[in-house]
Amino acid sequence: MKLVSADFKELHVAPHAFDGLYPAEKTNPEHNIHPNIDKDILKKIPQVLAEPVAIYQDKDNNNRFIFITDITDKKGATVVIPVDFKGIQTEQK
């Protein structure tokens, strides 16, 4: 995260990211189950964050970034995972 000058202390994951994995049901009827995201994919996220496909910075909060990552699953398919980092909001002067 130092690459983009962001001060992140923790990574929080929305519960629906695990829909279909922990447990095998939806946390909300409006969410989709993600059958291609398994434990192996989740374990690779920290590694792919070091080399994201793209990084977007929030224009209203300079300490919020969205990292676009891609991971190859066991079947050879590419799984694109956006990771939203929300740092501490800082006042613009």
MIZAMI-847741 format. One record per atom (N, C-alpha, C): atom name; residue in three letters; z, y, x; residue number from 1. Coordinates in steps of 0.02 Angstrom, whole numbers, plus 50000, padded with zeros to 5 digits. Example, Ala and Ser with C-alpha at 12.3 -4.5 7.8 and 13.67 -1.06 7.14 Angstrom:
2
<node atome="N" residu="ALA" up="50390" north="49716" east="50660" num="1"/>
<node atome="CA" residu="ALA" up="50390" north="49775" east="50615" num="1"/>
<node atome="C" residu="ALA" up="50390" north="49835" east="50660" num="1"/>
<node atome="N" residu="SER" up="50354" north="49888" east="50642" num="2"/>
<node atome="CA" residu="SER" up="50357" north="49947" east="50684" num="2"/>
<node atome="C" residu="SER" up="50394" north="50002" east="50645" num="2"/>
# end
This chain:
93
<node atome="N" residu="MET" up="50000" north="49941" east="50040" num="1"/>
<node atome="CA" residu="MET" up="50000" north="50000" east="50000" num="1"/>
<node atome="C" residu="MET" up="50000" north="50063" east="50043" num="1"/>
<node atome="N" residu="LYS" up="50018" north="50055" east="50105" num="2"/>
<node atome="CA" residu="LYS" up="50017" north="50112" east="50150" num="2"/>
<node atome="C" residu="LYS" up="49946" north="50137" east="50161" num="2"/>
<node atome="N" residu="LEU" up="49898" north="50093" east="50152" num="3"/>
<node atome="CA" residu="LEU" up="49828" north="50112" east="50160" num="3"/>
<node atome="C" residu="LEU" up="49809" north="50170" east="50114" num="3"/>
<node atome="N" residu="VAL" up="49837" north="50170" east="50054" num="4"/>
<node atome="CA" residu="VAL" up="49822" north="50223" east="50005" num="4"/>
<node atome="C" residu="VAL" up="49880" north="50272" east="49998" num="4"/>
<node atome="N" residu="SER" up="49926" north="50272" east="50045" num="5"/>
<node atome="CA" residu="SER" up="49984" north="50317" east="50047" num="5"/>
<node atome="C" residu="SER" up="50026" north="50314" east="49983" num="5"/>
<node atome="N" residu="ALA" up="50036" north="50254" east="49958" num="6"/>
<node atome="CA" residu="ALA" up="50077" north="50245" east="49898" num="6"/>
<node atome="C" residu="ALA" up="50144" north="50215" east="49917" num="6"/>
<node atome="N" residu="ASP" up="50195" north="50236" east="49881" num="7"/>
<node atome="CA" residu="ASP" up="50263" north="50212" east="49894" num="7"/>
<node atome="C" residu="ASP" up="50283" north="50164" east="49839" num="7"/>
<node atome="N" residu="PHE" up="50266" north="50100" east="49846" num="8"/>
<node atome="CA" residu="PHE" up="50283" north="50050" east="49795" num="8"/>
<node atome="C" residu="PHE" up="50340" north="50007" east="49819" num="8"/>
<node atome="N" residu="LYS" up="50388" north="49997" east="49775" num="9"/>
<node atome="CA" residu="LYS" up="50446" north="49956" east="49791" num="9"/>
<node atome="C" residu="LYS" up="50442" north="49887" east="49758" num="9"/>
<node atome="N" residu="GLU" up="50414" north="49885" east="49697" num="10"/>
<node atome="CA" residu="GLU" up="50413" north="49823" east="49659" num="10"/>
<node atome="C" residu="GLU" up="50346" north="49815" east="49624" num="10"/>
<node atome="N" residu="LEU" up="50330" north="49753" east="49609" num="11"/>
<node atome="CA" residu="LEU" up="50270" north="49738" east="49571" num="11"/>
<node atome="C" residu="LEU" up="50292" north="49706" east="49505" num="11"/>
<node atome="N" residu="HIS" up="50274" north="49737" east="49450" num="12"/>
<node atome="CA" residu="HIS" up="50291" north="49710" east="49384" num="12"/>
<node atome="C" residu="HIS" up="50228" north="49683" east="49352" num="12"/>
<node atome="N" residu="VAL" up="50235" north="49626" east="49319" num="13"/>
<node atome="CA" residu="VAL" up="50178" north="49595" east="49286" num="13"/>
<node atome="C" residu="VAL" up="50191" north="49593" east="49212" num="13"/>
<node atome="N" residu="ALA" up="50141" north="49612" east="49173" num="14"/>
<node atome="CA" residu="ALA" up="50147" north="49609" east="49100" num="14"/>
<node atome="C" residu="ALA" up="50153" north="49536" east="49079" num="14"/>
<node atome="N" residu="PRO" up="50196" north="49521" east="49031" num="15"/>
<node atome="CA" residu="PRO" up="50206" north="49451" east="49010" num="15"/>
<node atome="C" residu="PRO" up="50142" north="49416" east="48989" num="15"/>
<node atome="N" residu="HIS" up="50096" north="49452" east="48958" num="16"/>
<node atome="CA" residu="HIS" up="50035" north="49419" east="48935" num="16"/>
<node atome="C" residu="HIS" up="49991" north="49394" east="48992" num="16"/>
<node atome="N" residu="ALA" up="50004" north="49416" east="49053" num="17"/>
<node atome="CA" residu="ALA" up="49965" north="49390" east="49110" num="17"/>
<node atome="C" residu="ALA" up="49976" north="49315" east="49119" num="17"/>
<node atome="N" residu="PHE" up="50031" north="49290" east="49092" num="18"/>
<node atome="CA" residu="PHE" up="50048" north="49219" east="49099" num="18"/>
<node atome="C" residu="PHE" up="50030" north="49179" east="49036" num="18"/>
<node atome="N" residu="ASP" up="49997" north="49211" east="48988" num="19"/>
<node atome="CA" residu="ASP" up="49979" north="49175" east="48927" num="19"/>
<node atome="C" residu="ASP" up="49935" north="49115" east="48944" num="19"/>
<node atome="N" residu="GLY" up="49955" north="49058" east="48920" num="20"/>
<node atome="CA" residu="GLY" up="49920" north="48997" east="48934" num="20"/>
<node atome="C" residu="GLY" up="49947" north="48959" east="48994" num="20"/>
<node atome="N" residu="LEU" up="49994" north="48990" east="49029" num="21"/>
<node atome="CA" residu="LEU" up="50022" north="48959" east="49089" num="21"/>
<node atome="C" residu="LEU" up="50097" north="48946" east="49082" num="21"/>
<node atome="N" residu="TYR" up="50134" north="48997" east="49064" num="22"/>
<node atome="CA" residu="TYR" up="50208" north="48992" east="49057" num="22"/>
<node atome="C" residu="TYR" up="50230" north="49021" east="48991" num="22"/>
<node atome="N" residu="PRO" up="50240" north="48990" east="48940" num="23"/>
<node atome="CA" residu="PRO" up="50218" north="48923" east="48920" num="23"/>
<node atome="C" residu="PRO" up="50145" north="48924" east="48897" num="23"/>
<node atome="N" residu="ALA" up="50121" north="48869" east="48873" num="24"/>
<node atome="CA" residu="ALA" up="50051" north="48864" east="48853" num="24"/>
<node atome="C" residu="ALA" up="50039" north="48893" east="48784" num="24"/>
<node atome="N" residu="GLU" up="50059" north="48956" east="48774" num="25"/>
<node atome="CA" residu="GLU" up="50047" north="48990" east="48710" num="25"/>
<node atome="C" residu="GLU" up="50044" north="49065" east="48723" num="25"/>
<node atome="N" residu="LYS" up="50023" north="49102" east="48672" num="26"/>
<node atome="CA" residu="LYS" up="50016" north="49174" east="48679" num="26"/>
<node atome="C" residu="LYS" up="50082" north="49210" east="48667" num="26"/>
<node atome="N" residu="THR" up="50092" north="49266" east="48703" num="27"/>
<node atome="CA" residu="THR" up="50151" north="49307" east="48691" num="27"/>
<node atome="C" residu="THR" up="50138" north="49356" east="48634" num="27"/>
<node atome="N" residu="ASN" up="50074" north="49366" east="48617" num="28"/>
<node atome="CA" residu="ASN" up="50055" north="49411" east="48564" num="28"/>
<node atome="C" residu="ASN" up="49990" north="49385" east="48535" num="28"/>
<node atome="N" residu="PRO" up="49983" north="49383" east="48468" num="29"/>
<node atome="CA" residu="PRO" up="49922" north="49355" east="48439" num="29"/>
<node atome="C" residu="PRO" up="49858" north="49394" east="48458" num="29"/>
<node atome="N" residu="GLU" up="49865" north="49457" east="48479" num="30"/>
<node atome="CA" residu="GLU" up="49807" north="49497" east="48497" num="30"/>
<node atome="C" residu="GLU" up="49785" north="49486" east="48569" num="30"/>
<node atome="N" residu="HIS" up="49825" north="49451" east="48608" num="31"/>
<node atome="CA" residu="HIS" up="49808" north="49438" east="48678" num="31"/>
<node atome="C" residu="HIS" up="49767" north="49374" east="48684" num="31"/>
<node atome="N" residu="ASN" up="49731" north="49369" east="48739" num="32"/>
<node atome="CA" residu="ASN" up="49692" north="49309" east="48754" num="32"/>
<node atome="C" residu="ASN" up="49731" north="49264" east="48801" num="32"/>
<node atome="N" residu="ILE" up="49722" north="49199" east="48792" num="33"/>
<node atome="CA" residu="ILE" up="49748" north="49152" east="48842" num="33"/>
<node atome="C" residu="ILE" up="49699" north="49152" east="48900" num="33"/>
<node atome="N" residu="HIS" up="49726" north="49151" east="48960" num="34"/>
<node atome="CA" residu="HIS" up="49685" north="49154" east="49021" num="34"/>
<node atome="C" residu="HIS" up="49684" north="49085" east="49053" num="34"/>
<node atome="N" residu="PRO" up="49640" north="49040" east="49030" num="35"/>
<node atome="CA" residu="PRO" up="49639" north="48972" east="49056" num="35"/>
<node atome="C" residu="PRO" up="49619" north="48965" east="49129" num="35"/>
<node atome="N" residu="ASN" up="49584" north="49016" east="49155" num="36"/>
<node atome="CA" residu="ASN" up="49562" north="49012" east="49225" num="36"/>
<node atome="C" residu="ASN" up="49613" north="49041" east="49274" num="36"/>
<node atome="N" residu="ILE" up="49669" north="49068" east="49247" num="37"/>
<node atome="CA" residu="ILE" up="49722" north="49093" east="49291" num="37"/>
<node atome="C" residu="ILE" up="49778" north="49042" east="49291" num="37"/>
<node atome="N" residu="ASP" up="49784" north="49007" east="49347" num="38"/>
<node atome="CA" residu="ASP" up="49836" north="48957" east="49355" num="38"/>
<node atome="C" residu="ASP" up="49884" north="48978" east="49411" num="38"/>
<node atome="N" residu="LYS" up="49929" north="48934" east="49428" num="39"/>
<node atome="CA" residu="LYS" up="49979" north="48949" east="49480" num="39"/>
<node atome="C" residu="LYS" up="49946" north="48966" east="49547" num="39"/>
<node atome="N" residu="ASP" up="49892" north="48929" east="49563" num="40"/>
<node atome="CA" residu="ASP" up="49858" north="48942" east="49627" num="40"/>
<node atome="C" residu="ASP" up="49827" north="49012" east="49630" num="40"/>
<node atome="N" residu="ILE" up="49799" north="49033" east="49574" num="41"/>
<node atome="CA" residu="ILE" up="49770" north="49101" east="49571" num="41"/>
<node atome="C" residu="ILE" up="49825" north="49153" east="49579" num="41"/>
<node atome="N" residu="LEU" up="49880" north="49144" east="49544" num="42"/>
<node atome="CA" residu="LEU" up="49936" north="49192" east="49548" num="42"/>
<node atome="C" residu="LEU" up="49963" north="49197" east="49619" num="42"/>
<node atome="N" residu="LYS" up="49966" north="49141" east="49654" num="43"/>
<node atome="CA" residu="LYS" up="49992" north="49141" east="49722" num="43"/>
<node atome="C" residu="LYS" up="49945" north="49179" east="49770" num="43"/>
<node atome="N" residu="LYS" up="49881" north="49184" east="49753" num="44"/>
<node atome="CA" residu="LYS" up="49833" north="49217" east="49797" num="44"/>
<node atome="C" residu="LYS" up="49831" north="49293" east="49788" num="44"/>
<node atome="N" residu="ILE" up="49862" north="49319" east="49736" num="45"/>
<node atome="CA" residu="ILE" up="49857" north="49391" east="49722" num="45"/>
<node atome="C" residu="ILE" up="49883" north="49433" east="49780" num="45"/>
<node atome="N" residu="PRO" up="49942" north="49420" east="49808" num="46"/>
<node atome="CA" residu="PRO" up="49964" north="49462" east="49865" num="46"/>
<node atome="C" residu="PRO" up="49914" north="49463" east="49923" num="46"/>
<node atome="N" residu="GLN" up="49882" north="49407" east="49936" num="47"/>
<node atome="CA" residu="GLN" up="49833" north="49402" east="49991" num="47"/>
<node atome="C" residu="GLN" up="49772" north="49445" east="49976" num="47"/>
<node atome="N" residu="VAL" up="49745" north="49441" east="49915" num="48"/>
<node atome="CA" residu="VAL" up="49684" north="49479" east="49900" num="48"/>
<node atome="C" residu="VAL" up="49697" north="49553" east="49892" num="48"/>
<node atome="N" residu="LEU" up="49759" north="49573" east="49882" num="49"/>
<node atome="CA" residu="LEU" up="49774" north="49644" east="49878" num="49"/>
<node atome="C" residu="LEU" up="49762" north="49679" east="49945" num="49"/>
<node atome="N" residu="ALA" up="49764" north="49641" east="49998" num="50"/>
<node atome="CA" residu="ALA" up="49750" north="49670" east="50064" num="50"/>
<node atome="C" residu="ALA" up="49676" north="49688" east="50072" num="50"/>
<node atome="N" residu="GLU" up="49632" north="49656" east="50034" num="51"/>
<node atome="CA" residu="GLU" up="49561" north="49670" east="50037" num="51"/>
<node atome="C" residu="GLU" up="49531" north="49674" east="49967" num="51"/>
<node atome="N" residu="PRO" up="49550" north="49725" east="49929" num="52"/>
<node atome="CA" residu="PRO" up="49524" north="49730" east="49860" num="52"/>
<node atome="C" residu="PRO" up="49450" north="49747" east="49858" num="52"/>
<node atome="N" residu="VAL" up="49419" north="49732" east="49802" num="53"/>
<node atome="CA" residu="VAL" up="49349" north="49749" east="49792" num="53"/>
<node atome="C" residu="VAL" up="49342" north="49824" east="49783" num="53"/>
<node atome="N" residu="ALA" up="49390" north="49854" east="49748" num="54"/>
<node atome="CA" residu="ALA" up="49390" north="49927" east="49737" num="54"/>
<node atome="C" residu="ALA" up="49461" north="49950" east="49724" num="54"/>
<node atome="N" residu="ILE" up="49473" north="50015" east="49736" num="55"/>
<node atome="CA" residu="ILE" up="49538" north="50046" east="49721" num="55"/>
<node atome="C" residu="ILE" up="49524" north="50110" east="49683" num="55"/>
<node atome="N" residu="TYR" up="49556" north="50118" east="49626" num="56"/>
<node atome="CA" residu="TYR" up="49549" north="50179" east="49586" num="56"/>
<node atome="C" residu="TYR" up="49617" north="50215" east="49585" num="56"/>
<node atome="N" residu="GLN" up="49615" north="50281" east="49594" num="57"/>
<node atome="CA" residu="GLN" up="49677" north="50320" east="49591" num="57"/>
<node atome="C" residu="GLN" up="49678" north="50359" east="49526" num="57"/>
<node atome="N" residu="ASP" up="49736" north="50360" east="49493" num="58"/>
<node atome="CA" residu="ASP" up="49745" north="50396" east="49430" num="58"/>
<node atome="C" residu="ASP" up="49740" north="50471" east="49445" num="58"/>
<node atome="N" residu="LYS" up="49699" north="50506" east="49407" num="59"/>
<node atome="CA" residu="LYS" up="49691" north="50578" east="49420" num="59"/>
<node atome="C" residu="LYS" up="49752" north="50618" east="49400" num="59"/>
<node atome="N" residu="ASP" up="49795" north="50591" east="49356" num="60"/>
<node atome="CA" residu="ASP" up="49854" north="50627" east="49333" num="60"/>
<node atome="C" residu="ASP" up="49917" north="50608" east="49370" num="60"/>
<node atome="N" residu="ASN" up="49917" north="50551" east="49403" num="61"/>
<node atome="CA" residu="ASN" up="49975" north="50528" east="49441" num="61"/>
<node atome="C" residu="ASN" up="49948" north="50500" east="49508" num="61"/>
<node atome="N" residu="ASN" up="49954" north="50539" east="49560" num="62"/>
<node atome="CA" residu="ASN" up="49927" north="50520" east="49625" num="62"/>
<node atome="C" residu="ASN" up="49960" north="50458" east="49654" num="62"/>
<node atome="N" residu="ASN" up="50014" north="50435" east="49625" num="63"/>
<node atome="CA" residu="ASN" up="50049" north="50376" east="49650" num="63"/>
<node atome="C" residu="ASN" up="50037" north="50315" east="49605" num="63"/>
<node atome="N" residu="ARG" up="49982" north="50316" east="49566" num="64"/>
<node atome="CA" residu="ARG" up="49963" north="50259" east="49525" num="64"/>
<node atome="C" residu="ARG" up="49892" north="50238" east="49546" num="64"/>
<node atome="N" residu="PHE" up="49886" north="50173" east="49560" num="65"/>
<node atome="CA" residu="PHE" up="49822" north="50146" east="49582" num="65"/>
<node atome="C" residu="PHE" up="49806" north="50082" east="49544" num="65"/>
<node atome="N" residu="ILE" up="49742" north="50069" east="49534" num="66"/>
<node atome="CA" residu="ILE" up="49720" north="50006" east="49506" num="66"/>
<node atome="C" residu="ILE" up="49677" north="49973" east="49560" num="66"/>
<node atome="N" residu="PHE" up="49699" north="49914" east="49582" num="67"/>
<node atome="CA" residu="PHE" up="49664" north="49875" east="49631" num="67"/>
<node atome="C" residu="PHE" up="49623" north="49822" east="49594" num="67"/>
<node atome="N" residu="ILE" up="49559" north="49819" east="49607" num="68"/>
<node atome="CA" residu="ILE" up="49516" north="49768" east="49578" num="68"/>
<node atome="C" residu="ILE" up="49509" north="49713" east="49630" num="68"/>
<node atome="N" residu="THR" up="49531" north="49654" east="49612" num="69"/>
<node atome="CA" residu="THR" up="49529" north="49597" east="49658" num="69"/>
<node atome="C" residu="THR" up="49485" north="49542" east="49630" num="69"/>
<node atome="N" residu="ASP" up="49460" north="49501" east="49674" num="70"/>
<node atome="CA" residu="ASP" up="49423" north="49442" east="49652" num="70"/>
<node atome="C" residu="ASP" up="49448" north="49381" east="49690" num="70"/>
<node atome="N" residu="ILE" up="49457" north="49328" east="49653" num="71"/>
<node atome="CA" residu="ILE" up="49484" north="49266" east="49681" num="71"/>
<node atome="C" residu="ILE" up="49439" north="49209" east="49657" num="71"/>
<node atome="N" residu="THR" up="49425" north="49163" east="49701" num="72"/>
<node atome="CA" residu="THR" up="49385" north="49104" east="49682" num="72"/>
<node atome="C" residu="THR" up="49432" north="49049" east="49659" num="72"/>
<node atome="N" residu="ASP" up="49419" north="49022" east="49599" num="73"/>
<node atome="CA" residu="ASP" up="49462" north="48969" east="49573" num="73"/>
<node atome="C" residu="ASP" up="49440" north="48901" east="49599" num="73"/>
<node atome="N" residu="LYS" up="49473" north="48848" east="49577" num="74"/>
<node atome="CA" residu="LYS" up="49460" north="48780" east="49601" num="74"/>
<node atome="C" residu="LYS" up="49389" north="48756" east="49586" num="74"/>
<node atome="N" residu="LYS" up="49360" north="48784" east="49533" num="75"/>
<node atome="CA" residu="LYS" up="49292" north="48763" east="49513" num="75"/>
<node atome="C" residu="LYS" up="49238" north="48806" east="49545" num="75"/>
<node atome="N" residu="GLY" up="49259" north="48855" east="49587" num="76"/>
<node atome="CA" residu="GLY" up="49211" north="48898" east="49620" num="76"/>
<node atome="C" residu="GLY" up="49193" north="48961" east="49582" num="76"/>
<node atome="N" residu="ALA" up="49224" north="48970" east="49524" num="77"/>
<node atome="CA" residu="ALA" up="49211" north="49030" east="49484" num="77"/>
<node atome="C" residu="ALA" up="49251" north="49089" east="49511" num="77"/>
<node atome="N" residu="THR" up="49223" north="49148" east="49505" num="78"/>
<node atome="CA" residu="THR" up="49257" north="49209" east="49526" num="78"/>
<node atome="C" residu="THR" up="49300" north="49235" east="49469" num="78"/>
<node atome="N" residu="VAL" up="49364" north="49246" east="49483" num="79"/>
<node atome="CA" residu="VAL" up="49410" north="49274" east="49434" num="79"/>
<node atome="C" residu="VAL" up="49426" north="49345" east="49457" num="79"/>
<node atome="N" residu="VAL" up="49409" north="49394" east="49416" num="80"/>
<node atome="CA" residu="VAL" up="49422" north="49464" east="49432" num="80"/>
<node atome="C" residu="VAL" up="49488" north="49484" east="49400" num="80"/>
<node atome="N" residu="ILE" up="49534" north="49509" east="49442" num="81"/>
<node atome="CA" residu="ILE" up="49601" north="49527" east="49418" num="81"/>
<node atome="C" residu="ILE" up="49615" north="49599" east="49438" num="81"/>
<node atome="N" residu="PRO" up="49623" north="49644" east="49387" num="82"/>
<node atome="CA" residu="PRO" up="49645" north="49712" east="49403" num="82"/>
<node atome="C" residu="PRO" up="49720" north="49712" east="49411" num="82"/>
<node atome="N" residu="VAL" up="49744" north="49746" east="49462" num="83"/>
<node atome="CA" residu="VAL" up="49817" north="49751" east="49474" num="83"/>
<node atome="C" residu="VAL" up="49834" north="49825" east="49471" num="83"/>
<node atome="N" residu="ASP" up="49877" north="49843" east="49424" num="84"/>
<node atome="CA" residu="ASP" up="49895" north="49913" east="49412" num="84"/>
<node atome="C" residu="ASP" up="49962" north="49927" east="49444" num="84"/>
<node atome="N" residu="PHE" up="49961" north="49970" east="49495" num="85"/>
<node atome="CA" residu="PHE" up="50023" north="49991" east="49528" num="85"/>
<node atome="C" residu="PHE" up="50041" north="50060" east="49503" num="85"/>
<node atome="N" residu="LYS" up="50102" north="50066" east="49477" num="86"/>
<node atome="CA" residu="LYS" up="50125" north="50131" east="49454" num="86"/>
<node atome="C" residu="LYS" up="50184" north="50151" east="49497" num="86"/>
<node atome="N" residu="GLY" up="50172" north="50198" east="49541" num="87"/>
<node atome="CA" residu="GLY" up="50224" north="50224" east="49583" num="87"/>
<node atome="C" residu="GLY" up="50264" north="50277" east="49546" num="87"/>
<node atome="N" residu="ILE" up="50308" north="50309" east="49580" num="88"/>
<node atome="CA" residu="ILE" up="50349" north="50362" east="49551" num="88"/>
<node atome="C" residu="ILE" up="50305" north="50423" east="49538" num="88"/>
<node atome="N" residu="GLN" up="50309" north="50450" east="49477" num="89"/>
<node atome="CA" residu="GLN" up="50270" north="50510" east="49460" num="89"/>
<node atome="C" residu="GLN" up="50296" north="50568" east="49501" num="89"/>
<node atome="N" residu="THR" up="50251" north="50603" east="49534" num="90"/>
<node atome="CA" residu="THR" up="50270" north="50661" east="49573" num="90"/>
<node atome="C" residu="THR" up="50239" north="50723" east="49542" num="90"/>
<node atome="N" residu="GLU" up="50275" north="50777" east="49545" num="91"/>
<node atome="CA" residu="GLU" up="50249" north="50840" east="49516" num="91"/>
<node atome="C" residu="GLU" up="50195" north="50869" east="49560" num="91"/>
<node atome="N" residu="GLN" up="50143" north="50894" east="49528" num="92"/>
<node atome="CA" residu="GLN" up="50089" north="50927" east="49564" num="92"/>
<node atome="C" residu="GLN" up="50107" north="51000" east="49572" num="92"/>
<node atome="N" residu="LYS" up="50103" north="51027" east="49632" num="93"/>
<node atome="CA" residu="LYS" up="50119" north="51097" east="49643" num="93"/>
<node atome="C" residu="LYS" up="50058" north="51135" east="49665" num="93"/>
# end
